[in-house]
Amino acid sequence: MTLSDTYSGSRVLITGGLGFIGSNLARALVARGADVTLVDSLIPEYGGNPFNVDDIREKVTVNVCDVRDPFAMAYLLRGSDFLFNLAGQTSHLDSMVDPRTDLDINAAAQLAILEACRASNPDIKIVFASTRQLYGKPDYLPVDEKHPIRPVDVNGINKLAGEWYHLLYNNVYHIRACALRLTNTYGPGMRVKDARQTFLGIWVRSLIEGSPIKVFGDGLQLRDFNYVDDCVEALLLAGTSDDANGKVYNLGSSEVVGLKALAETMVRLGNELGMGGSYELIPFPPERKAIDIGDYYSDFSLITRELGWRPRMDLEEGLRRTVEYYRANHIHYWNNNQ
């Protein structure tokens, strides 16, 4: 059975649906014939942007509400076949400044959503977007799913709680749920107004605006990246597979790159596109240095073996598409309130 066969005619709810990954997922589901409802609070700091679904606006239902509203979520969950639970507070620094809000969104609201499913829709299938951040500073590389869990910030702790609530409800109440531990995801629709979602966003903005890309430290930190289309495919595969129930999977890439080398690639792309570009190494801000994890890249062989997923997009090509998208559409991203 193909992904289109599975999702065609199904009713899908996406929390964080006007955000980066949620909007790209919505586009893929609409193309496969799903009936898609998007939930988003449109709180300015969290990345939701109506322009992200401008091309499919007539093909989806948008409900502006907060996942912290248990009554609204209980209503929206009734009758849904799939829940892609992507809403969250993603800023690591914000979680340290305002830990209670991070707790409410990334942990308490997740528990309320699962309780609503248990009460009114126990047959739903849930895919939860978790994060590689909960591993903390790696003991070894690449990091597999057996690596110790050692979050270095409030966000990592609360995302871990949200993830484990989903696994608990799968194991105890048989509400089919799994989690994907996302790495650095990038592409059209990501937040570029600031670095709240991903540092690559502000790098793209700097490149387009003609400002130097700021690289913290010596720039030798290693990272892996997933283009958003690859992330969406992983979410769709996890949603269709009952073999995934109760499990967590790393996403990742076999292309591992240092941040200085990544900045050099972006500057070269900028020059090829006629924009120019530059980068500079700057000292780590103390608040970021305190929660930096050093080198990180994932072992994603488990999801390859069990679900058949592997990343397809070449990093340089993905960066080119991303820069070209924001070059054409930047007025909708850093010149608005979202």
C-alpha positions, 0 to 999 in steps of 0.5 A: 500500500502506498502513502497515497492509498493510506492517507486518501480520504483520511481525516488528519489533524496537524498541531502547529499546522501553520508552522514550518514542518506542519505546513509542508506536511499539510501540502504533502497530505493534500496532494495525497487526498487527505482531509486536513485540519490545521491547528495553530495558535499564531503566537508570534514567537512560535513560527506559525505563518499563514503565508506558509499555506497560501498555495493550499489555503482553499484545500485545508481547514485552519483553526486558530487555537492553542494546544493548551486549550483542552476543550478546543483540542478535545473537540478537534480530535474527535473523528480524526484518523491521524494526529501529527503532533508538531506544536511546541515551544522550540527555543532553547533560550526561551525555555530557560528564561520562561520555563513555565510556559515551556512546561505548559506547551511541551509537557502539560498540553501534550498530556491533555491531548492524550487524555482527550484521545483516550476519552473520545478517540482511542483509535487515532494514530499519533506521530509526535515530533520530538528532538535530538536535543534531549540527548544532550552532549553526546558520549559517542557519535553518531548518536543512536536511540540507545544513547543516554538521555541527558537534556541540557536545558528546560526545553529538552526536559519538557520535550522528553516528558511529552515524548514519553507521555505518548509512549506511555499512552501507547503502551498502557492505553493502546493509543497508537503513538510513536515519536521522531527525534528530529535533528536540524530541519531546514527549508522553505517555511522555517522561521527566519526572523530570528534564531528561535527555531533554527540558527540556519534561519537567521543565517539565511536572512543575514545572507539575503540582507547582506549581513555577515553570517555569525558563527559561534566559537571556532566553527568546527562544531559538527552537525547533520541536517534534514531538508523539510521534504525528507522530514515530511516523508519520515512523518508520513511513513511513521503514520502509516506503520503500526510497527512504529507504535511505541517506538522512537526513531532518530532522523539524521543525515550521512552528510555531516558538516562543520558550521564554519564549512556550512557558512562557507557553502552558504557564502558561495551560494550567495555569490553564485546567486549574485547576492554576495555574502560573508561570515565571521567567527564570534565568541559564544554568548554566555547563555548559549555556551551554557547549553551548547552540546558540541558535535552532534550527528545521528545514527538513523539506521533504525528508521531505515531498517524498519520504515525504509526512510533515508534522506534524499536531498543533498545539503547544498541543493537544499540550501540553494532551494531555501535561499531562493525561496526566501529571496523571493518571499522574504516580505512574508517572513521578516517583514510581518508579525509572524 
